[in-house]
């Protein structure tokens, strides 16, 4: 029996030409969605649907920055989110900050 090639796991390289960013996946109908897992919990924060993988990845970056601080592994480490008092945000406020960062024009 021949096994199919192994699928790439969670360790996708940021900036991969296939749109493979951490925290991002593509729906069957072509929309890109992002979500992040809360630390020390099985719960996730839904970050929304986006037109491009880059927007979804930027939303993920903002959310993970809020949850894990400036030392978090980002998809775009050269363009970190500018979110004051990020550690004190509720899940809803994290969603809002993520959406704003996703739609911001990159520097």
N, CA, C and O atoms as CSV, one atom per row, in Angstrom:
chain,resi,resn,atom,element,x,y,z
A,1,UNK,N,N,0.843,-1.183,0.000
A,1,UNK,CA,C,0.000,0.000,0.000
A,1,UNK,C,C,0.887,1.244,0.000
A,1,UNK,O,O,1.858,1.327,0.752
A,2,UNK,N,N,0.550,2.184,-0.830
A,2,UNK,CA,C,1.323,3.414,-0.940
A,2,UNK,C,C,0.578,4.530,-0.230
A,2,UNK,O,O,-0.606,4.760,-0.480
A,3,UNK,N,N,1.274,5.216,0.651
A,3,UNK,CA,C,0.663,6.332,1.371
A,3,UNK,C,C,0.748,7.605,0.553
A,3,UNK,O,O,1.739,7.835,-0.142
A,4,UNK,N,N,-0.285,8.434,0.629
A,4,UNK,CA,C,-0.193,9.736,-0.044
A,4,UNK,C,C,0.824,10.607,0.686
A,4,UNK,O,O,1.118,10.362,1.856
A,5,UNK,N,N,1.358,11.608,0.017
A,5,UNK,CA,C,2.327,12.480,0.667
A,5,UNK,C,C,1.731,13.130,1.914
A,5,UNK,O,O,0.542,13.447,1.954
A,6,UNK,N,N,2.563,13.323,2.921
A,6,UNK,CA,C,2.101,13.909,4.184
A,6,UNK,C,C,1.667,15.352,3.967
A,6,UNK,O,O,2.303,16.110,3.234
A,7,UNK,N,N,0.580,15.705,4.614
A,7,UNK,CA,C,0.098,17.079,4.565
A,7,UNK,C,C,0.912,17.926,5.516
A,7,UNK,O,O,1.322,17.455,6.577
A,8,UNK,N,N,1.142,19.144,5.155
A,8,UNK,CA,C,1.884,20.029,6.035
A,8,UNK,C,C,1.043,20.327,7.256
A,8,UNK,O,O,-0.158,20.575,7.147
A,9,UNK,N,N,1.659,20.303,8.398
A,9,UNK,CA,C,0.948,20.536,9.656
A,9,UNK,C,C,0.881,21.996,10.023
A,9,UNK,O,O,0.798,22.868,9.159
A,10,UNK,N,N,0.919,22.253,11.319
A,10,UNK,CA,C,0.754,23.604,11.831
A,10,UNK,C,C,1.936,24.509,11.513
A,10,UNK,O,O,1.809,25.728,11.621
A,11,UNK,N,N,3.059,23.964,11.132
A,11,UNK,CA,C,4.253,24.766,10.956
A,11,UNK,C,C,4.372,25.416,9.596
A,11,UNK,O,O,5.448,25.374,8.999
A,12,UNK,N,N,3.324,26.009,9.085
A,12,UNK,CA,C,3.380,26.661,7.790
A,12,UNK,C,C,4.323,27.845,7.852
A,12,UNK,O,O,4.411,28.540,8.864
A,13,UNK,N,N,5.019,28.059,6.766
A,13,UNK,CA,C,5.931,29.202,6.705
A,13,UNK,C,C,5.136,30.462,6.404
A,13,UNK,O,O,4.279,30.466,5.521
A,14,UNK,N,N,5.416,31.512,7.128
A,14,UNK,CA,C,4.757,32.791,6.872
A,14,UNK,C,C,5.150,33.275,5.485
A,14,UNK,O,O,6.314,33.198,5.089
A,15,UNK,N,N,4.168,33.769,4.762
A,15,UNK,CA,C,4.432,34.291,3.436
A,15,UNK,C,C,4.470,33.234,2.358
A,15,UNK,O,O,4.854,33.543,1.230
A,16,UNK,N,N,4.099,32.020,2.643
A,16,UNK,CA,C,4.064,30.949,1.657
A,16,UNK,C,C,3.158,31.376,0.508
A,16,UNK,O,O,2.112,31.980,0.744
A,17,UNK,N,N,3.537,31.076,-0.720
A,17,UNK,CA,C,2.772,31.520,-1.886
A,17,UNK,C,C,1.391,30.883,-1.949
A,17,UNK,O,O,0.527,31.384,-2.667
A,18,UNK,N,N,1.155,29.797,-1.222
A,18,UNK,CA,C,-0.166,29.170,-1.191
A,18,UNK,C,C,-1.090,29.843,-0.197
A,18,UNK,O,O,-2.227,29.398,-0.038
A,19,UNK,N,N,-0.660,30.885,0.473
A,19,UNK,CA,C,-1.484,31.567,1.449
A,19,UNK,C,C,-1.524,30.844,2.778
A,19,UNK,O,O,-2.476,31.015,3.539
A,20,UNK,N,N,-0.529,30.051,3.074
A,20,UNK,CA,C,-0.512,29.281,4.314
A,20,UNK,C,C,0.109,30.097,5.434
A,20,UNK,O,O,1.331,30.179,5.561
A,21,UNK,N,N,-0.732,30.684,6.223
A,21,UNK,CA,C,-0.296,31.457,7.370
A,21,UNK,C,C,-0.824,30.784,8.630
A,21,UNK,O,O,-1.821,30.063,8.589
A,22,UNK,N,N,-0.162,31.019,9.725
A,22,UNK,CA,C,-0.599,30.456,10.994
A,22,UNK,C,C,-1.928,31.095,11.387
A,22,UNK,O,O,-2.084,32.313,11.312
A,23,UNK,N,N,-2.892,30.257,11.811
A,23,UNK,CA,C,-4.191,30.742,12.249
A,23,UNK,C,C,-5.170,31.046,11.134
A,23,UNK,O,O,-6.245,31.590,11.387
A,24,UNK,N,N,-4.816,30.704,9.900
A,24,UNK,CA,C,-5.625,31.055,8.727
A,24,UNK,C,C,-5.948,29.803,7.932
A,24,UNK,O,O,-5.112,28.913,7.780
A,25,UNK,N,N,-7.174,29.746,7.426
A,25,UNK,CA,C,-7.542,28.647,6.527
A,25,UNK,C,C,-8.527,29.162,5.493
A,25,UNK,O,O,-9.116,30.231,5.657
A,26,UNK,N,N,-8.698,28.400,4.434
A,26,UNK,CA,C,-9.583,28.803,3.343
A,26,UNK,C,C,-10.855,27.978,3.371
A,26,UNK,O,O,-10.808,26.752,3.475
A,27,UNK,N,N,-11.975,28.643,3.279
A,27,UNK,CA,C,-13.267,27.966,3.179
A,27,UNK,C,C,-13.419,27.366,1.786
A,27,UNK,O,O,-12.708,27.752,0.858
A,28,UNK,N,N,-14.343,26.428,1.641
A,28,UNK,CA,C,-14.579,25.777,0.349
A,28,UNK,C,C,-14.955,26.780,-0.729
A,28,UNK,O,O,-14.628,26.586,-1.900
A,29,UNK,N,N,-15.638,27.850,-0.344
A,29,UNK,CA,C,-16.133,28.819,-1.315
A,29,UNK,C,C,-15.157,29.976,-1.549
A,29,UNK,O,O,-15.507,30.954,-2.209
A,30,UNK,N,N,-13.945,29.872,-1.015
A,30,UNK,CA,C,-12.906,30.834,-1.362
A,30,UNK,C,C,-12.608,31.938,-0.367
A,30,UNK,O,O,-11.658,32.693,-0.573
A,31,UNK,N,N,-13.369,32.061,0.692
A,31,UNK,CA,C,-13.082,33.083,1.708
A,31,UNK,C,C,-11.994,32.578,2.647
A,31,UNK,O,O,-11.895,31.380,2.911
A,32,UNK,N,N,-11.187,33.498,3.145
A,32,UNK,CA,C,-10.153,33.181,4.114
A,32,UNK,C,C,-10.667,33.527,5.504
A,32,UNK,O,O,-11.232,34.602,5.703
A,33,UNK,N,N,-10.479,32.640,6.455
A,33,UNK,CA,C,-10.957,32.859,7.817
A,33,UNK,C,C,-9.800,32.727,8.803
A,33,UNK,O,O,-8.819,32.027,8.552
A,34,UNK,N,N,-9.944,33.422,9.935
A,34,UNK,CA,C,-8.903,33.382,10.961
A,34,UNK,C,C,-9.541,33.142,12.315
A,34,UNK,O,O,-10.647,33.608,12.590
A,35,UNK,N,N,-8.831,32.409,13.156
A,35,UNK,CA,C,-9.236,32.198,14.538
A,35,UNK,C,C,-7.982,31.914,15.353
A,35,UNK,O,O,-6.950,31.510,14.817
A,36,UNK,N,N,-8.094,32.132,16.653
A,36,UNK,CA,C,-6.951,31.934,17.539
A,36,UNK,C,C,-7.437,31.241,18.805
A,36,UNK,O,O,-8.544,31.499,19.277
A,37,UNK,N,N,-6.618,30.378,19.340
A,37,UNK,CA,C,-6.947,29.679,20.580
A,37,UNK,C,C,-6.493,30.527,21.763
A,37,UNK,O,O,-5.394,31.081,21.758
A,38,UNK,N,N,-7.358,30.620,22.781
A,38,UNK,CA,C,-7.010,31.347,23.984
A,38,UNK,C,C,-5.981,30.547,24.776
A,38,UNK,O,O,-6.061,29.320,24.825
A,39,UNK,N,N,-5.016,31.224,25.395
A,39,UNK,CA,C,-3.998,30.515,26.171
A,39,UNK,C,C,-4.617,29.730,27.330
A,39,UNK,O,O,-5.560,30.191,27.974
A,40,UNK,N,N,-4.082,28.557,27.579
A,40,UNK,CA,C,-4.519,27.687,28.684
A,40,UNK,C,C,-6.012,27.377,28.633
A,40,UNK,O,O,-6.660,27.250,29.672
A,41,UNK,N,N,-6.548,27.258,27.439
A,41,UNK,CA,C,-7.969,26.994,27.269
A,41,UNK,C,C,-8.181,26.273,25.947
A,41,UNK,O,O,-7.342,26.342,25.048
A,42,UNK,N,N,-9.299,25.589,25.840
A,42,UNK,CA,C,-9.659,24.967,24.562
A,42,UNK,C,C,-10.518,25.894,23.725
A,42,UNK,O,O,-10.848,25.577,22.582
A,43,UNK,N,N,-10.880,27.029,24.282
A,43,UNK,CA,C,-11.750,27.970,23.580
A,43,UNK,C,C,-10.981,28.740,22.520
A,43,UNK,O,O,-9.781,28.987,22.643
A,44,UNK,N,N,-11.704,29.109,21.481
A,44,UNK,CA,C,-11.121,29.883,20.382
A,44,UNK,C,C,-11.854,31.204,20.249
A,44,UNK,O,O,-13.018,31.336,20.627
A,45,UNK,N,N,-11.150,32.164,19.708
A,45,UNK,CA,C,-11.762,33.451,19.387
A,45,UNK,C,C,-11.857,33.525,17.870
A,45,UNK,O,O,-10.848,33.450,17.169
A,46,UNK,N,N,-13.077,33.674,17.374
A,46,UNK,CA,C,-13.316,33.780,15.943
A,46,UNK,C,C,-12.941,35.190,15.504
A,46,UNK,O,O,-13.417,36.168,16.080
A,47,UNK,N,N,-12.092,35.298,14.488
A,47,UNK,CA,C,-11.601,36.602,14.055
A,47,UNK,C,C,-12.246,37.084,12.769
A,47,UNK,O,O,-12.041,38.231,12.371
A,48,UNK,N,N,-13.015,36.239,12.115
A,48,UNK,CA,C,-13.772,36.680,10.950
A,48,UNK,C,C,-13.320,36.087,9.639
A,48,UNK,O,O,-12.373,35.304,9.572
A,49,UNK,N,N,-14.035,36.490,8.583
A,49,UNK,CA,C,-13.757,36.072,7.216
A,49,UNK,C,C,-13.157,37.247,6.459
A,49,UNK,O,O,-13.540,38.397,6.673
A,50,UNK,N,N,-12.220,36.951,5.579
A,50,UNK,CA,C,-11.511,37.999,4.853
A,50,UNK,C,C,-11.363,37.610,3.391
A,50,UNK,O,O,-11.435,36.431,3.044
A,51,UNK,N,N,-11.159,38.596,2.543
A,51,UNK,CA,C,-11.029,38.364,1.118
A,51,UNK,C,C,-9.686,37.793,0.709
A,51,UNK,O,O,-9.583,37.116,-0.314
A,52,UNK,N,N,-8.646,38.063,1.506
A,52,UNK,CA,C,-7.312,37.564,1.176
A,52,UNK,C,C,-6.698,36.861,2.386
A,52,UNK,O,O,-7.085,37.102,3.529
A,53,UNK,N,N,-5.748,36.002,2.109
A,53,UNK,CA,C,-5.041,35.300,3.182
A,53,UNK,C,C,-4.224,36.277,4.013
A,53,UNK,O,O,-4.079,36.097,5.222
A,54,UNK,N,N,-3.691,37.309,3.374
A,54,UNK,CA,C,-2.884,38.290,4.095
A,54,UNK,C,C,-3.709,39.053,5.120
A,54,UNK,O,O,-3.238,39.297,6.231
A,55,UNK,N,N,-4.938,39.434,4.764
A,55,UNK,CA,C,-5.812,40.129,5.723
A,55,UNK,C,C,-6.109,39.229,6.920
A,55,UNK,O,O,-6.042,39.665,8.069
A,56,UNK,N,N,-6.433,37.981,6.639
A,56,UNK,CA,C,-6.726,37.036,7.722
A,56,UNK,C,C,-5.495,36.830,8.604
A,56,UNK,O,O,-5.621,36.728,9.824
A,57,UNK,N,N,-4.314,36.768,8.002
A,57,UNK,CA,C,-3.082,36.590,8.764
A,57,UNK,C,C,-2.798,37.809,9.627
A,57,UNK,O,O,-2.304,37.666,10.745
A,58,UNK,N,N,-3.099,38.999,9.134
A,58,UNK,CA,C,-2.900,40.219,9.919
A,58,UNK,C,C,-3.874,40.245,11.100
A,58,UNK,O,O,-3.513,40.700,12.185
A,59,UNK,N,N,-5.094,39.765,10.903
A,59,UNK,CA,C,-6.060,39.677,12.003
A,59,UNK,C,C,-5.546,38.712,13.061
A,59,UNK,O,O,-5.631,38.997,14.256
A,60,UNK,N,N,-5.013,37.576,12.631
A,60,UNK,CA,C,-4.436,36.610,13.564
A,60,UNK,C,C,-3.286,37.242,14.338
A,60,UNK,O,O,-3.185,37.068,15.553
A,61,UNK,N,N,-2.419,37.974,13.643
A,61,UNK,CA,C,-1.287,38.624,14.307
A,61,UNK,C,C,-1.749,39.552,15.419
A,61,UNK,O,O,-1.181,39.545,16.511
A,62,UNK,N,N,-2.783,40.353,15.148
A,62,UNK,CA,C,-3.286,41.284,16.160
A,62,UNK,C,C,-3.832,40.527,17.362
A,62,UNK,O,O,-3.582,40.911,18.505
A,63,UNK,N,N,-4.569,39.462,17.115
A,63,UNK,CA,C,-5.170,38.700,18.210
A,63,UNK,C,C,-4.107,37.993,19.042
A,63,UNK,O,O,-4.177,38.016,20.271
A,64,UNK,N,N,-3.134,37.369,18.403
A,64,UNK,CA,C,-2.100,36.659,19.148
A,64,UNK,C,C,-1.216,37.657,19.910
A,64,UNK,O,O,-0.702,37.335,20.981
A,65,UNK,N,N,-1.040,38.847,19.370
A,65,UNK,CA,C,-0.299,39.902,20.069
A,65,UNK,C,C,-1.046,40.293,21.348
A,65,UNK,O,O,-0.428,40.486,22.395
A,66,UNK,N,N,-2.365,40.408,21.263
A,66,UNK,CA,C,-3.178,40.749,22.436
A,66,UNK,C,C,-3.117,39.643,23.490
A,66,UNK,O,O,-3.050,39.924,24.686
A,67,UNK,N,N,-3.141,38.405,23.049
A,67,UNK,CA,C,-3.195,37.278,23.978
A,67,UNK,C,C,-1.835,36.888,24.552
A,67,UNK,O,O,-1.745,36.494,25.715
A,68,UNK,N,N,-0.785,36.993,23.756
A,68,UNK,CA,C,0.516,36.467,24.181
A,68,UNK,C,C,1.603,37.528,24.324
A,68,UNK,O,O,2.716,37.225,24.754
A,69,UNK,N,N,1.286,38.756,23.968
A,69,UNK,CA,C,2.245,39.841,24.155
A,69,UNK,C,C,3.187,40.029,22.985
A,69,UNK,O,O,3.071,39.355,21.961
A,70,UNK,N,N,4.141,40.969,23.149
A,70,UNK,CA,C,5.042,41.305,22.048
A,70,UNK,C,C,6.001,40.181,21.647
A,70,UNK,O,O,6.610,40.256,20.580
A,71,UNK,N,N,6.147,39.158,22.461
A,71,UNK,CA,C,7.022,38.039,22.123
A,71,UNK,C,C,6.343,36.961,21.296
A,71,UNK,O,O,6.954,35.932,21.009
A,72,UNK,N,N,5.099,37.175,20.910
A,72,UNK,CA,C,4.334,36.176,20.161
A,72,UNK,C,C,4.922,35.974,18.762
A,72,UNK,O,O,5.497,36.893,18.180
A,73,UNK,N,N,4.769,34.771,18.241
A,73,UNK,CA,C,5.208,34.455,16.879
A,73,UNK,C,C,4.162,34.987,15.907
A,73,UNK,O,O,3.027,34.511,15.885
A,74,UNK,N,N,4.548,35.977,15.104
A,74,UNK,CA,C,3.630,36.627,14.176
A,74,UNK,C,C,3.875,36.169,12.749
A,74,UNK,O,O,4.975,35.739,12.404
A,75,UNK,N,N,2.849,36.262,11.929
A,75,UNK,CA,C,2.993,35.980,10.506
A,75,UNK,C,C,3.817,37.071,9.817
A,75,UNK,O,O,4.563,36.796,8.877
A,76,UNK,N,N,3.674,38.309,10.292
A,76,UNK,CA,C,4.395,39.456,9.741
A,76,UNK,C,C,5.182,40.129,10.866
A,76,UNK,O,O,4.761,41.169,11.374
A,77,UNK,N,N,6.319,39.550,11.262
A,77,UNK,CA,C,7.062,40.097,12.402
A,77,UNK,C,C,7.620,41.499,12.158
A,77,UNK,O,O,7.900,42.218,13.117
A,78,UNK,N,N,7.786,41.898,10.908
A,78,UNK,CA,C,8.303,43.234,10.610
A,78,UNK,C,C,7.232,44.314,10.666
A,78,UNK,O,O,7.538,45.499,10.536
A,79,UNK,N,N,5.982,43.913,10.856
A,79,UNK,CA,C,4.870,44.874,10.933
A,79,UNK,C,C,3.955,44.488,12.093
A,79,UNK,O,O,2.813,44.087,11.869
A,80,UNK,N,N,4.444,44.604,13.336
A,80,UNK,CA,C,3.615,44.208,14.481
A,80,UNK,C,C,2.452,45.168,14.683
A,80,UNK,O,O,2.541,46.335,14.299
A,81,UNK,N,N,1.368,44.699,15.277
A,81,UNK,CA,C,0.222,45.566,15.522
A,81,UNK,C,C,0.531,46.612,16.586
A,81,UNK,O,O,1.301,46.364,17.513
A,82,UNK,N,N,-0.078,47.779,16.439
A,82,UNK,CA,C,0.078,48.859,17.412
A,82,UNK,C,C,-1.203,48.921,18.237
A,82,UNK,O,O,-2.121,49.679,17.925
A,83,UNK,N,N,-1.250,48.111,19.296
A,83,UNK,CA,C,-2.448,48.017,20.127
A,83,UNK,C,C,-2.058,48.336,21.568
A,83,UNK,O,O,-1.383,47.537,22.216
A,84,UNK,N,N,-2.477,49.504,22.078
A,84,UNK,CA,C,-2.148,49.844,23.469
A,84,UNK,C,C,-2.952,48.996,24.446
A,84,UNK,O,O,-4.091,48.629,24.159
A,85,UNK,N,N,-2.381,48.693,25.569
A,85,UNK,CA,C,-3.000,47.896,26.646
A,85,UNK,C,C,-3.662,46.631,26.120
A,85,UNK,O,O,-4.787,46.303,26.497
A,86,UNK,N,N,-2.956,45.930,25.249
A,86,UNK,CA,C,-3.494,44.735,24.599
A,86,UNK,C,C,-3.816,43.618,25.585
A,86,UNK,O,O,-4.736,42.835,25.348
A,87,UNK,N,N,-3.081,43.531,26.675
A,87,UNK,CA,C,-3.284,42.429,27.608
A,87,UNK,C,C,-4.579,42.543,28.407
A,87,UNK,O,O,-4.982,41.587,29.069
A,88,UNK,N,N,-5.230,43.691,28.353
A,88,UNK,CA,C,-6.442,43.919,29.142
A,88,UNK,C,C,-7.723,43.841,28.323
A,88,UNK,O,O,-8.778,44.250,28.808
A,89,UNK,N,N,-7.665,43.333,27.103
A,89,UNK,CA,C,-8.825,43.324,26.222
A,89,UNK,C,C,-9.667,42.060,26.408
A,89,UNK,O,O,-9.145,40.978,26.679
A,90,UNK,N,N,-10.983,42.227,26.255
A,90,UNK,CA,C,-11.903,41.097,26.292
A,90,UNK,C,C,-11.869,40.402,24.925
A,90,UNK,O,O,-11.340,40.969,23.969
A,91,UNK,N,N,-12.418,39.190,24.812
A,91,UNK,CA,C,-12.446,38.518,23.505
A,91,UNK,C,C,-13.131,39.359,22.417
A,91,UNK,O,O,-12.681,39.371,21.271
A,92,UNK,N,N,-14.209,40.057,22.771
A,92,UNK,CA,C,-14.875,40.906,21.783
A,92,UNK,C,C,-13.956,42.048,21.343
A,92,UNK,O,O,-13.887,42.361,20.155
A,93,UNK,N,N,-13.261,42.663,22.280
A,93,UNK,CA,C,-12.342,43.757,21.948
A,93,UNK,C,C,-11.166,43.254,21.115
A,93,UNK,O,O,-10.647,43.983,20.271
A,94,UNK,N,N,-10.747,42.019,21.347
A,94,UNK,CA,C,-9.694,41.421,20.533
A,94,UNK,C,C,-10.187,41.238,19.100
A,94,UNK,O,O,-9.437,41.485,18.156
A,95,UNK,N,N,-11.433,40.811,18.924
A,95,UNK,CA,C,-12.009,40.667,17.585
A,95,UNK,C,C,-12.010,42.005,16.847
A,95,UNK,O,O,-11.659,42.075,15.669
A,96,UNK,N,N,-12.406,43.055,17.545
A,96,UNK,CA,C,-12.460,44.389,16.936
A,96,UNK,C,C,-11.057,44.855,16.551
A,96,UNK,O,O,-10.848,45.346,15.442
A,97,UNK,N,N,-10.099,44.701,17.460
A,97,UNK,CA,C,-8.715,45.102,17.187
A,97,UNK,C,C,-8.144,44.305,16.013
A,97,UNK,O,O,-7.420,44.856,15.184
A,98,UNK,N,N,-8.464,43.020,15.941
A,98,UNK,CA,C,-7.983,42.172,14.854
A,98,UNK,C,C,-8.546,42.633,13.515
A,98,UNK,O,O,-7.822,42.706,12.522
A,99,UNK,N,N,-9.821,42.939,13.493
A,99,UNK,CA,C,-10.451,43.404,12.261
A,99,UNK,C,C,-9.848,44.732,11.804
A,99,UNK,O,O,-9.584,44.919,10.616
A,100,UNK,N,N,-9.632,45.644,12.736
A,100,UNK,CA,C,-9.034,46.930,12.388
A,100,UNK,C,C,-7.622,46.753,11.850
A,100,UNK,O,O,-7.243,47.396,10.871
A,101,UNK,N,N,-6.845,45.885,12.484
A,101,UNK,CA,C,-5.468,45.656,12.031
A,101,UNK,C,C,-5.460,44.967,10.663
A,101,UNK,O,O,-4.593,45.250,9.837
A,102,UNK,N,N,-6.399,44.080,10.421
A,102,UNK,CA,C,-6.456,43.363,9.141
A,102,UNK,C,C,-6.731,44.318,7.977
A,102,UNK,O,O,-6.203,44.139,6.879
A,103,UNK,N,N,-7.557,45.325,8.227
A,103,UNK,CA,C,-7.935,46.246,7.160
A,103,UNK,C,C,-7.034,47.480,7.073
A,103,UNK,O,O,-7.249,48.351,6.230
A,104,UNK,N,N,-6.030,47.552,7.945
A,104,UNK,CA,C,-5.084,48.665,7.921
A,104,UNK,C,C,-4.115,48.470,6.757
A,104,UNK,O,O,-3.726,47.343,6.448
A,105,UNK,N,N,-3.733,49.554,6.125
A,105,UNK,CA,C,-2.769,49.467,5.032
A,105,UNK,C,C,-1.387,49.216,5.628
A,105,UNK,O,O,-0.940,49.989,6.476
A,106,UNK,N,N,-0.693,48.142,5.203
A,106,UNK,CA,C,0.627,47.817,5.765
A,106,UNK,C,C,1.622,48.954,5.542
A,106,UNK,O,O,1.565,49.669,4.542
A,107,UNK,N,N,2.530,49.098,6.498
A,107,UNK,CA,C,3.542,50.168,6.399
A,107,UNK,C,C,4.597,49.826,5.370
A,107,UNK,O,O,5.524,50.607,5.153
